[in-house]
């Protein structure tokens, strides 16, 4: 009996194998056609309230720390279609790196939701003044706090001046960052490595430590992480290390502060059109910035800022702490 079964099973297996090939063949043919050169490049995905710029951008490069006013095209931060609804009414926020980029967009939306804002930044006075004017345009108060977050004395002073100006502190946004890529691991000097850690890790630590004793129950800390902290980046070894550390710090501090009623979360953006990258990459690289995302373009700051409102407001995220929210323009799926 066994001898007569084998040819029968072999015949069935052959038929199944052919069925596999029958399914595969038209799909292979279609994929082959899709790989043929196209006259027009794939258009960047547009799913927002207004269209956003896509590569190629004008070639440009900046010296650090970078200036938003010099970027072309200008980053879109004012979110004209975003309507405030009092989610942060009566609250006070201290935002580092708030002179430009994501920090500026967050400051504007926090103000639109009812918060006064302390604008912490390194030395970009012109950009910081524009952020202050944008907050005041929303009918809220703003102060400027220039200085280095890597300095613990500055962190204490920034918190003290925020309390002096506004009488309270409800939300801390750790957002300031240093980024500089290297093509070869051997080029990553100890000085470079140390600067990245001091700004991106020590800075977050100093600001959180200075702020936490003043945050009330219902207060919030939001850290800016990065897709590099989730996926790594071959040219941003030190930066990726710090962003992964920020994610771990977020989860650990969130657990530590639960008893005090303070929530801690992080946003992990992908490429965003801010001065950070033109002050890192060469002009030709900047022209293609964000083109490798599934959406085919970088985010604009106003596309990232609503996530910070969501995580800051007790009206929308009272049961959320220790989370890392990626906003990266889609996944490639391998």
Beta strands, then each sheet from edge to edge (+ up, - down):
strand 1: 92-96
strand 2: 116-121
strand 3: 142-146
strand 4: 171-174
strand 5: 220-224
strand 6: 263-269
strand 7: 324-327
sheet 1: 3+ 2+ 1+ 4+ 5+ 6+ 7+
end
